[in-house]
């Protein structure tokens, strides 16, 4: 067997540079670039190999380990999981910073490859800088934290272990059913050790992603259930997007006259303008989808993992028969569903052949539901801020709106701002978001006919994904305008990769919705009868709690301008429209600081969310909240 003698660091870099993916006969390079923040645990080893050895990988300098790993997650998602951007950190804090990103990727079934520096395999110099010592085990390091949030974890404590570690990493990363984060701990001494690596380990390797068709018996079960139904409803999940099955599913529904709703991960797999597309479903769903979900007699879920937001905490279609098509047996089996396990596109094609001339009995219900929602959309995007703005809010919280306006002078409704943005950005633009009230507004309100243009991380709802994810999506789609839809709370939590965008000369667009901190959670807090605390960005004015003081007025445009962004501030529709249009003329990254009123996001539409609720209510609001929870739990599915 021919061998090549080299360091572990160099062997790793050469291996990554030689990986390819084949899907539907199309081959592409799996790894084209790598993100890193060098520290003593990785700069001499992997870092040396990246700097000195012969390879084609483009190396990016991250600014925060979580941020660069979120860039990589969005990049993989935007590439439909067929390209990855490995991330390298030092030991200790650098590694721990990536744990959140690993959880984000795993929750969303997105491939993310992390290499975390580790303490010495020899243990000779222990404790080294940034090492955590445990009295119960000398084998435990910071990196053991990855075990809870990854699909695969390994520690390369001998040079020859690199080979099995990387082959297992590829197996997991490219598994459509079980992909997620992979963390490989790399002791800093082992990175520099040499070994005679077999040449075949370092040669070009093509990984085939296939389309397994569900077995005949499972397809027959699904077909029988559909034939027995009169009004089925399809739920389009992320599996439809990653299988590139959108057109196939749309044609299937068209032939069978079956309406379909979208999860956050499934949105933009099929055109919003399709006459049977009824939009987002569940807690953050709209009236169109949720009305049909309550009235249907069968739910056909394709490629979704049934999060509580998709099922409205198992209340929305609790009494319906449920069938599933999913690459994962685990997800397909949820809600006691009749299941078929396999690829979405292959499964739908095979199922369609079994249905004969079946069509649903829907008549005008779909068009009526869509028409009603269209009217509501018109209202949401036309809200004017007046003295009597949102009287139902003013009645219970009269000071919130006035306090905000005193600090900011003028602001607009969040839903109106979304309408202005949709009307003025390019039709093929990609939007990226994650946490707060924006994902709910966007699942309900955002429409697009551009395939894969909606990159919403809502499996983990990770604050800080938005701007890093915007950069990752732009790296994947350099020819498109890409927008981060981010609240001021998430912006303050993590926006460091804006500097990376400046450094790399990459134009991203940040749409910052400033409602003075955590507006979504403030709604939840106050809606449960809890006094507002630490969910509004107010000054402390006496007392032990931060409440009742004046709102801070932060100039986020000035902040971004200091980094080198072209910036704008918008407090009304005209200013926002002008800013969006002008930003399209720019070649540098842009940020629009949009001042939006608290409580001006979308609400309701029969999407109940099961949250913690006091069993000892003391106020009328708390009593009402507990009563509502008890009522909904009675009708919700119990398993």
C-alpha positions as CSV (number, residue, x, y, z in Angstrom):
1,X,0.0,0.0,0.0
2,X,1.4,3.4,-1.0
3,X,1.7,5.8,1.8
4,X,2.5,9.5,2.3
5,X,4.2,10.7,5.4
6,X,2.8,14.0,6.8
7,X,1.5,15.7,9.9
8,X,-2.1,15.1,11.1
9,X,-2.9,18.7,10.3
10,X,-1.8,18.4,6.7
11,X,-3.5,15.1,6.2
12,X,-6.8,16.7,7.5
13,X,-6.5,19.6,5.2
14,X,-5.7,17.4,2.2
15,X,-8.6,15.1,3.0
16,X,-11.1,18.0,3.2
17,X,-9.8,19.3,-0.1
18,X,-10.5,16.0,-1.8
19,X,-14.2,15.4,-0.9
20,X,-16.9,15.6,-3.5
21,X,-20.7,15.0,-3.6
22,X,-22.8,13.4,-6.3
23,X,-26.5,14.0,-6.4
24,X,-28.8,13.2,-9.3
25,X,-25.7,12.8,-11.5
26,X,-24.4,16.2,-10.6
27,X,-21.0,16.4,-8.9
28,X,-19.7,19.3,-6.8
29,X,-16.8,19.9,-4.4
30,X,-18.0,19.5,-0.8
31,X,-15.5,21.9,0.8
32,X,-14.3,25.0,-0.9
33,X,-13.5,27.1,2.1
34,X,-12.9,26.9,5.8
35,X,-13.5,29.4,8.7
36,X,-11.1,29.7,11.6
37,X,-10.2,31.8,14.6
38,X,-6.6,30.8,15.5
39,X,-5.5,30.3,19.1
40,X,-2.8,28.3,20.7
41,X,-4.8,25.1,20.4
42,X,-5.0,25.2,16.6
43,X,-2.7,27.8,15.1
44,X,0.3,25.3,15.2
45,X,-1.1,22.2,13.6
46,X,-4.1,22.6,11.5
47,X,-3.2,26.3,11.3
48,X,0.2,25.5,10.0
49,X,-1.2,23.2,7.4
50,X,-3.7,25.8,6.2
51,X,-0.9,28.3,6.0
52,X,2.0,26.3,4.6
53,X,0.7,23.2,2.8
54,X,-0.6,22.8,-0.8
55,X,-4.4,23.0,-1.0
56,X,-7.2,24.9,-2.7
57,X,-9.3,25.8,0.3
58,X,-10.1,29.5,0.8
59,X,-9.5,30.4,4.5
60,X,-11.8,32.9,6.2
61,X,-11.0,34.7,9.4
62,X,-13.9,34.6,11.8
63,X,-14.6,37.2,14.5
64,X,-16.6,35.0,16.9
65,X,-16.5,31.2,17.0
66,X,-20.3,31.0,17.2
67,X,-20.6,33.5,14.5
68,X,-18.4,31.8,12.0
69,X,-20.1,28.4,12.7
70,X,-23.5,30.1,12.1
71,X,-22.1,31.4,8.8
72,X,-21.2,27.8,7.9
73,X,-24.6,26.5,8.9
74,X,-26.4,29.0,6.7
75,X,-24.0,28.3,3.9
76,X,-24.7,24.6,4.0
77,X,-28.5,25.2,4.2
78,X,-28.4,27.6,1.3
79,X,-26.5,24.9,-0.7
80,X,-29.2,22.3,0.2
81,X,-26.7,20.5,2.4
82,X,-24.4,19.5,-0.4
83,X,-21.6,21.9,0.5
84,X,-20.1,22.6,3.9
85,X,-17.8,25.1,5.5
86,X,-15.7,23.5,8.2
87,X,-14.8,25.6,11.2
88,X,-11.6,25.5,13.3
89,X,-11.3,26.8,16.9
90,X,-8.7,26.8,19.6
91,X,-9.4,25.0,22.9
92,X,-11.5,26.2,25.9
93,X,-13.6,29.3,25.2
94,X,-13.1,29.1,21.4
95,X,-14.5,25.6,21.4
96,X,-17.3,26.3,23.9
97,X,-18.4,29.2,21.7
98,X,-19.2,26.8,18.9
99,X,-21.5,24.6,21.1
100,X,-24.5,26.9,20.4
101,X,-23.9,26.8,16.7
102,X,-23.6,23.0,16.8
103,X,-26.9,22.8,18.5
104,X,-28.5,25.1,15.9
105,X,-27.2,22.9,13.1
106,X,-28.3,19.6,14.7
107,X,-31.8,20.9,15.6
108,X,-32.2,21.9,12.0
109,X,-30.6,18.8,10.4
110,X,-27.9,20.9,8.7
111,X,-24.4,19.5,8.2
112,X,-21.8,21.4,10.2
113,X,-18.2,20.2,10.6
114,X,-16.3,21.6,13.6
115,X,-12.7,21.0,14.6
116,X,-12.0,22.1,18.2
117,X,-8.5,22.3,19.6
118,X,-8.1,20.1,22.7
119,X,-5.6,19.6,25.5
120,X,-2.5,17.4,25.1
121,X,-3.2,13.7,24.4
122,X,0.0,13.0,26.4
123,X,-1.3,15.0,29.3
124,X,2.3,15.8,30.1
125,X,2.0,19.6,30.4
126,X,-1.5,19.5,32.1
127,X,-3.1,21.7,33.0
128,X,-2.5,23.8,29.9
129,X,-3.9,27.2,29.2
130,X,-7.7,27.2,29.0
131,X,-8.0,23.6,30.3
132,X,-10.8,22.7,32.7
133,X,-9.8,20.1,35.2
134,X,-12.3,17.7,36.7
135,X,-11.5,15.7,39.7
136,X,-13.6,12.7,38.6
137,X,-11.9,12.3,35.2
138,X,-8.7,13.5,33.5
139,X,-10.2,12.5,30.2
140,X,-12.9,15.2,30.2
141,X,-12.3,18.5,28.4
142,X,-14.4,21.4,27.3
143,X,-15.1,19.5,24.1
144,X,-17.2,16.9,25.9
145,X,-19.9,19.5,25.9
146,X,-20.4,18.8,22.2
147,X,-21.7,15.3,22.9
148,X,-25.1,16.7,23.7
149,X,-25.5,18.8,20.6
150,X,-23.9,16.8,17.8
151,X,-24.8,13.9,15.6
152,X,-21.2,12.6,15.9
153,X,-18.4,13.3,18.2
154,X,-14.8,12.0,18.2
155,X,-11.4,12.8,19.7
156,X,-8.3,12.1,17.6
157,X,-5.8,11.1,20.3
158,X,-3.5,9.2,17.9
159,X,-2.6,10.1,14.3
160,X,-4.1,7.0,12.8
161,X,-7.4,7.8,14.4
162,X,-7.9,10.6,12.0
163,X,-8.9,8.3,9.2
164,X,-11.8,6.6,11.0
165,X,-12.9,9.9,12.5
166,X,-13.2,11.6,9.1
167,X,-14.9,8.7,7.3
168,X,-17.5,8.6,10.1
169,X,-17.8,12.4,9.9
170,X,-18.6,12.2,6.2
171,X,-21.1,9.4,6.8
172,X,-23.1,11.5,9.2
173,X,-22.7,14.9,7.5
174,X,-24.1,13.5,4.2
175,X,-26.9,11.4,5.6
176,X,-30.2,13.1,4.6
177,X,-32.0,11.4,7.5
178,X,-29.6,12.1,10.4
179,X,-27.3,14.9,9.4
180,X,-26.3,17.6,11.8
181,X,-23.2,18.9,13.6
182,X,-20.1,16.8,13.8
183,X,-17.4,17.8,16.3
184,X,-13.9,16.4,16.1
185,X,-11.7,17.2,19.1
186,X,-8.0,17.7,18.0
187,X,-5.4,17.6,20.8
188,X,-2.9,20.2,20.0
189,X,0.1,17.9,20.2
190,X,-1.5,15.3,17.9
191,X,-2.1,17.9,15.2
192,X,1.6,18.2,14.7
193,X,2.5,14.5,14.9
194,X,3.4,12.6,11.6
195,X,2.1,9.4,10.3
196,X,2.3,7.3,7.1
197,X,-1.2,7.9,5.7
198,X,-2.4,5.6,2.9
199,X,-2.6,7.5,-0.4
200,X,-6.1,6.3,-1.0
201,X,-7.3,8.2,2.1
202,X,-6.0,11.4,0.6
203,X,-7.3,10.9,-2.9
204,X,-10.5,12.3,-4.5
205,X,-13.5,10.7,-2.8
206,X,-17.1,11.1,-4.3
207,X,-19.9,10.6,-1.8
208,X,-23.2,9.7,-3.4
209,X,-26.5,11.0,-1.9
210,X,-29.2,8.7,-3.2
211,X,-33.0,8.8,-3.3
212,X,-34.3,5.7,-1.4
213,X,-37.9,4.9,-2.3
214,X,-40.2,3.8,0.5
215,X,-41.1,0.2,0.5
216,X,-44.2,-0.9,-1.3
217,X,-46.2,-1.8,1.8
218,X,-45.7,1.7,3.3
219,X,-46.7,3.4,0.1
220,X,-49.8,1.3,-0.1
221,X,-50.7,2.4,3.5
222,X,-50.4,6.1,2.5
223,X,-52.4,5.6,-0.7
224,X,-55.2,3.9,1.1
225,X,-55.4,6.6,3.7
226,X,-55.5,9.3,1.0
227,X,-58.2,7.5,-1.0
228,X,-60.4,7.3,2.1
229,X,-60.1,11.0,2.8
230,X,-62.2,13.8,1.3
231,X,-60.3,16.8,2.4
232,X,-56.6,16.1,2.9
233,X,-54.0,18.8,3.6
234,X,-50.3,18.5,2.8
235,X,-47.6,20.0,5.0
236,X,-44.4,20.9,3.1
237,X,-41.4,20.6,5.4
238,X,-37.7,21.1,5.0
239,X,-37.3,17.6,3.6
240,X,-39.1,18.8,0.4
241,X,-36.5,21.6,0.0
242,X,-33.4,19.4,0.6
243,X,-34.8,16.7,-1.7
244,X,-35.5,19.4,-4.3
245,X,-38.9,17.9,-4.5
246,X,-40.9,21.2,-4.6
247,X,-42.0,20.9,-8.2
248,X,-42.9,17.3,-7.8
249,X,-45.0,17.9,-4.7
250,X,-46.7,20.9,-6.3
251,X,-47.6,18.9,-9.4
252,X,-48.9,16.1,-7.1
253,X,-51.2,18.5,-5.2
254,X,-52.4,20.1,-8.4
255,X,-53.5,16.8,-10.0
256,X,-55.2,15.7,-6.7
257,X,-56.6,19.2,-5.8
258,X,-54.9,19.1,-2.4
259,X,-54.0,22.3,-0.7
260,X,-50.6,22.5,0.9
261,X,-49.2,24.5,3.8
262,X,-45.5,25.3,4.7
263,X,-43.3,25.0,7.7
264,X,-40.5,27.5,8.3
265,X,-38.0,25.1,6.7
266,X,-40.3,24.3,3.8
267,X,-41.1,27.8,2.7
268,X,-39.8,28.7,-0.8
269,X,-39.6,25.1,-1.8
270,X,-42.7,25.8,-3.9
271,X,-43.9,29.1,-5.3
272,X,-46.0,31.3,-3.0
273,X,-48.2,32.2,-6.0
274,X,-49.3,28.5,-6.5
275,X,-53.1,28.5,-6.2
276,X,-53.0,25.6,-3.7
277,X,-50.3,27.2,-1.5
278,X,-52.1,28.4,1.6
279,X,-48.9,29.6,3.4
280,X,-47.5,29.0,6.9
281,X,-49.1,26.7,9.3
282,X,-49.2,26.4,13.1
283,X,-48.4,28.8,15.9
284,X,-46.9,31.2,13.4
285,X,-49.2,30.2,10.7
286,X,-51.8,32.3,8.9
287,X,-55.6,32.1,8.9
288,X,-55.7,30.4,5.5
289,X,-53.6,27.4,6.5
290,X,-54.8,27.1,10.0
291,X,-58.5,27.2,9.0
292,X,-58.0,24.4,6.4
293,X,-56.0,22.4,9.0
294,X,-58.9,22.5,11.4
295,X,-61.4,21.5,8.7
296,X,-59.4,18.8,6.9
297,X,-59.8,15.1,7.5
298,X,-56.2,14.0,6.8
299,X,-52.8,15.6,7.3
300,X,-50.1,14.4,4.9
301,X,-46.8,15.7,6.3
302,X,-43.8,15.6,4.0
303,X,-40.3,16.1,5.4
304,X,-41.2,17.8,8.6
305,X,-40.2,16.9,12.2
306,X,-43.5,18.2,13.7
307,X,-42.1,20.9,16.1
308,X,-44.6,22.4,18.5
309,X,-44.9,25.5,16.2
310,X,-45.9,23.3,13.3
311,X,-48.5,21.4,15.3
312,X,-49.6,24.3,17.5
313,X,-48.5,22.3,20.4
314,X,-50.4,19.3,19.1
315,X,-53.7,21.1,19.2
316,X,-54.3,22.3,15.6
317,X,-55.1,18.9,14.0
318,X,-55.2,16.7,17.1
319,X,-58.2,14.7,15.9
320,X,-57.0,14.2,12.3
321,X,-55.5,11.0,10.8
322,X,-51.9,11.7,10.0
323,X,-49.6,10.2,7.4
324,X,-46.0,11.0,6.8
325,X,-43.2,10.7,4.2
326,X,-39.8,11.4,5.7
327,X,-36.2,10.3,5.1
328,X,-36.0,9.7,8.9
329,X,-37.9,6.9,10.5
330,X,-37.7,8.8,13.8
331,X,-39.5,11.9,12.4
332,X,-41.8,9.8,10.3
333,X,-43.1,7.9,13.3
334,X,-44.2,11.0,15.3
335,X,-47.8,11.6,16.2
336,X,-48.5,7.9,15.7
337,X,-48.6,8.5,12.0
338,X,-49.0,6.1,9.2
339,X,-45.5,6.4,7.7
340,X,-43.4,5.9,4.7
341,X,-39.7,6.2,5.1
342,X,-37.7,7.5,2.1
343,X,-36.8,10.4,-0.1
344,X,-39.5,13.0,-0.6
345,X,-39.2,13.2,-4.4
346,X,-38.9,9.5,-5.0
347,X,-41.7,8.8,-2.5
348,X,-44.2,11.2,-4.0
349,X,-43.5,10.0,-7.5
350,X,-44.2,6.4,-6.5
351,X,-47.2,7.3,-4.4
352,X,-48.8,9.3,-7.2
353,X,-48.9,6.2,-9.4
354,X,-51.0,4.4,-6.7
355,X,-53.8,7.0,-6.5
356,X,-55.5,6.4,-9.8
357,X,-57.9,9.2,-10.5
358,X,-58.3,10.3,-6.9
359,X,-59.1,14.0,-6.3
360,X,-60.1,15.7,-3.1
361,X,-63.7,17.0,-2.7
362,X,-62.6,20.6,-2.0
363,X,-64.7,23.1,-3.9
364,X,-64.4,26.8,-3.0
365,X,-62.9,26.4,0.5
366,X,-59.3,26.9,-0.6
367,X,-60.0,30.0,-2.6
368,X,-62.1,31.4,0.2
369,X,-59.4,30.8,2.8
370,X,-56.8,32.4,0.6
371,X,-59.0,35.4,-0.1
372,X,-59.7,36.0,3.6
373,X,-55.9,35.9,4.3
374,X,-55.2,38.3,1.3
375,X,-57.6,40.8,2.9
376,X,-55.8,40.4,6.3
377,X,-52.4,40.9,4.5
378,X,-53.7,44.1,3.0
379,X,-54.6,45.3,6.5
380,X,-51.3,44.3,8.0
381,X,-49.2,46.1,5.4
382,X,-51.3,49.2,5.5
383,X,-51.3,50.0,9.3
384,X,-50.8,53.7,9.9
385,X,-49.5,54.9,13.3
386,X,-52.1,57.3,14.8
387,X,-53.1,58.4,18.2
388,X,-55.6,55.5,18.4
389,X,-53.0,53.0,17.2
390,X,-53.9,49.4,18.3
391,X,-56.5,50.3,20.9
392,X,-56.5,46.8,22.2
393,X,-52.9,47.2,23.2
394,X,-53.3,50.7,24.5
395,X,-56.1,49.6,26.8
396,X,-53.8,47.2,28.7
397,X,-50.4,48.8,28.2
398,X,-51.0,52.5,27.5
399,X,-47.5,53.6,28.4
400,X,-45.5,51.3,26.2
401,X,-46.3,53.0,22.9
402,X,-46.0,56.5,24.2
403,X,-42.8,55.7,26.1
404,X,-41.3,54.3,22.9
405,X,-42.3,57.3,20.8
406,X,-40.9,59.7,23.4
407,X,-37.5,58.0,23.0
408,X,-37.5,57.6,19.2
409,X,-39.8,60.4,18.0
410,X,-41.4,58.4,15.2
411,X,-41.8,54.7,14.3
412,X,-43.8,52.5,12.0
413,X,-45.7,49.2,12.4
414,X,-43.5,46.1,11.9
415,X,-46.0,44.5,9.6
416,X,-46.1,47.6,7.4
417,X,-42.3,47.6,7.2
418,X,-42.3,44.0,6.0
419,X,-44.7,45.0,3.3
420,X,-42.5,47.9,2.1
421,X,-39.5,45.6,2.0
422,X,-41.2,42.9,0.1
423,X,-42.4,45.4,-2.5
424,X,-38.9,47.0,-3.1
425,X,-36.2,44.3,-2.9
426,X,-35.5,42.1,-5.9
427,X,-37.9,39.2,-6.5
428,X,-35.0,36.7,-6.3
429,X,-33.5,38.1,-3.1
430,X,-32.7,35.7,-0.2
431,X,-33.9,36.6,3.3
432,X,-32.4,35.2,6.5
433,X,-33.8,35.2,10.0
434,X,-34.1,33.3,13.2
435,X,-35.5,34.6,16.4
436,X,-38.0,36.9,18.0
437,X,-41.2,38.1,16.4
438,X,-39.9,38.3,12.9
439,X,-40.0,34.6,12.0
440,X,-43.7,34.6,12.9
441,X,-44.4,37.6,10.8
442,X,-42.4,36.2,7.9
443,X,-43.9,32.7,7.9
444,X,-47.3,34.4,7.7
445,X,-46.6,37.3,5.5
446,X,-43.5,36.6,3.3
447,X,-44.2,35.5,-0.3
448,X,-41.7,34.5,-2.9
449,X,-41.6,32.6,-6.1
450,X,-37.8,32.2,-6.0
451,X,-36.7,28.7,-5.1
452,X,-34.7,28.4,-1.8
453,X,-34.9,32.1,-1.1
454,X,-36.1,31.8,2.5
455,X,-33.4,30.8,5.0
456,X,-35.2,30.9,8.3
457,X,-33.5,29.1,11.2
458,X,-36.4,28.2,13.5
459,X,-35.6,24.7,14.6
460,X,-33.5,26.2,17.4
461,X,-34.6,29.8,17.2
462,X,-31.0,30.9,17.8
463,X,-30.6,34.6,18.4
464,X,-27.5,35.7,16.6
465,X,-27.9,33.5,13.6
466,X,-29.4,36.2,11.4
467,X,-26.4,38.3,10.4
468,X,-23.9,35.5,10.4
469,X,-26.4,33.4,8.4
470,X,-26.8,36.3,5.9
471,X,-23.1,36.2,5.2
472,X,-23.2,32.4,4.8
473,X,-26.1,32.7,2.4
474,X,-24.3,35.4,0.4
475,X,-21.2,33.1,0.1
476,X,-23.5,30.5,-1.3
477,X,-25.4,32.9,-3.6
478,X,-22.9,35.7,-4.5
479,X,-25.1,36.8,-7.5
480,X,-28.1,37.6,-5.4
481,X,-29.0,40.3,-2.9
482,X,-29.2,38.7,0.6
483,X,-30.9,40.3,3.6
484,X,-30.7,39.6,7.3
485,X,-34.0,40.2,9.0
486,X,-32.9,40.9,12.6
487,X,-34.3,42.4,15.7
488,X,-32.3,44.7,17.9
489,X,-32.1,42.1,20.6
490,X,-30.4,39.6,18.2
491,X,-28.2,42.3,16.8
492,X,-26.8,43.1,20.2
493,X,-26.2,39.4,20.9
494,X,-24.1,38.7,17.8
495,X,-23.2,40.8,14.8
496,X,-19.4,40.4,14.7
497,X,-19.4,38.8,11.3
498,X,-20.4,42.2,9.8
499,X,-16.7,42.9,10.0
500,X,-15.9,39.8,8.1
501,X,-18.2,41.0,5.4
502,X,-16.3,44.3,5.2
503,X,-12.9,42.5,5.3
504,X,-13.9,40.1,2.5
505,X,-15.6,42.8,0.4
506,X,-18.9,40.9,0.5
507,X,-22.1,42.9,0.2
508,X,-24.8,41.8,2.7
509,X,-27.9,43.8,3.7
510,X,-29.0,44.1,7.3
511,X,-32.6,45.1,8.0
512,X,-32.6,45.8,11.7
513,X,-36.0,46.1,13.3
514,X,-35.6,48.2,16.5
515,X,-38.4,47.8,18.9
516,X,-36.2,48.3,22.0
517,X,-35.2,44.8,22.9
518,X,-37.1,41.5,23.2
519,X,-40.5,42.4,22.0
520,X,-41.7,38.8,21.3
521,X,-40.8,37.6,24.8
522,X,-42.3,40.7,26.3
523,X,-45.6,39.8,24.6
524,X,-45.4,36.3,26.1
525,X,-44.4,37.7,29.5
526,X,-47.2,40.3,29.7
527,X,-49.7,38.0,28.0
528,X,-49.3,35.6,30.9
529,X,-49.9,38.3,33.4
530,X,-46.3,38.9,34.4
531,X,-45.0,42.4,34.9
532,X,-42.5,43.4,32.2
533,X,-39.0,42.7,33.4
534,X,-35.7,42.6,31.4
535,X,-37.5,42.3,28.1
536,X,-37.5,46.0,27.3
537,X,-34.5,48.2,26.7
538,X,-35.1,50.8,29.4
539,X,-32.9,52.8,31.7
540,X,-32.9,51.8,35.4
541,X,-34.6,54.6,37.3
542,X,-34.5,53.5,41.0
543,X,-35.7,50.3,42.5
544,X,-34.2,46.9,42.2
545,X,-35.9,46.0,38.8
546,X,-35.3,47.4,35.3
547,X,-38.8,48.6,34.5
548,X,-40.6,51.9,34.0
549,X,-37.6,53.9,33.0
550,X,-37.2,55.7,29.7
551,X,-36.5,53.6,26.6
552,X,-32.9,53.8,25.3
553,X,-32.5,55.3,21.8
554,X,-29.6,53.5,20.1
555,X,-28.3,54.7,16.8
556,X,-27.6,51.4,15.2
557,X,-26.9,53.1,11.8
558,X,-24.0,54.9,13.4
559,X,-22.7,51.7,14.9
560,X,-22.7,49.9,11.6
561,X,-21.2,53.0,9.8
562,X,-18.2,52.7,12.1
563,X,-17.6,49.2,10.6
564,X,-17.7,50.5,7.1
565,X,-21.4,49.8,6.2
566,X,-23.5,52.2,4.2
567,X,-26.3,53.0,6.6
568,X,-29.8,54.5,6.8
569,X,-32.4,55.2,9.5
570,X,-36.1,54.7,8.6
571,X,-39.0,55.7,10.8
572,X,-41.8,55.7,8.3
573,X,-42.8,54.1,5.0
574,X,-41.3,56.7,2.8
575,X,-37.9,56.7,4.5
576,X,-37.8,52.9,4.4
577,X,-38.7,52.7,0.7
578,X,-36.1,55.3,-0.2
579,X,-33.5,53.5,1.9
580,X,-34.2,50.1,0.4
581,X,-34.0,51.5,-3.1
582,X,-30.8,53.3,-2.5
583,X,-29.2,50.3,-0.8
584,X,-29.6,48.4,-4.1
585,X,-27.2,50.9,-5.7
586,X,-24.4,50.2,-3.2
587,X,-21.5,47.8,-3.6
588,X,-20.6,47.9,0.1
589,X,-22.6,46.1,2.9
590,X,-25.7,48.1,4.0
591,X,-27.7,48.4,7.2
592,X,-31.1,50.0,7.6
593,X,-32.1,50.9,11.2
594,X,-35.8,50.5,11.1
595,X,-37.7,51.9,14.1
596,X,-40.8,49.8,14.7
597,X,-43.4,50.1,17.4
598,X,-43.6,47.5,20.1
599,X,-46.6,45.2,19.8
600,X,-46.9,45.8,16.1
601,X,-46.2,42.3,15.0
602,X,-48.8,39.7,13.9
603,X,-50.8,37.8,16.4
604,X,-53.1,34.8,16.7
605,X,-54.9,33.0,13.8
606,X,-55.7,30.0,16.0
607,X,-52.2,28.9,16.6
608,X,-51.9,28.0,20.3
609,X,-48.6,27.6,22.0
610,X,-48.2,25.6,25.1
611,X,-45.9,27.5,27.4
612,X,-45.1,27.5,31.1
613,X,-48.0,28.9,33.1
614,X,-48.4,29.5,36.8
615,X,-50.7,27.1,38.6
616,X,-51.3,29.7,41.3
617,X,-52.8,32.7,39.4
618,X,-53.1,35.9,41.4
619,X,-54.3,38.3,38.7
620,X,-57.2,38.3,36.2
621,X,-54.8,37.9,33.3
622,X,-53.0,35.0,34.9
623,X,-56.3,33.3,35.7
624,X,-57.4,33.7,32.1
625,X,-54.1,32.3,30.8
626,X,-54.3,29.2,33.0
627,X,-57.9,28.7,32.0
628,X,-57.0,28.9,28.3
629,X,-54.1,26.4,28.8
630,X,-56.4,23.9,30.5
631,X,-59.0,24.2,27.8
632,X,-56.4,23.7,25.0
633,X,-54.7,20.8,26.7
634,X,-58.1,19.0,26.8
635,X,-58.3,19.1,23.0
636,X,-54.5,18.6,22.2
637,X,-53.1,15.3,21.1
638,X,-51.7,13.5,24.1
639,X,-48.8,11.8,22.3
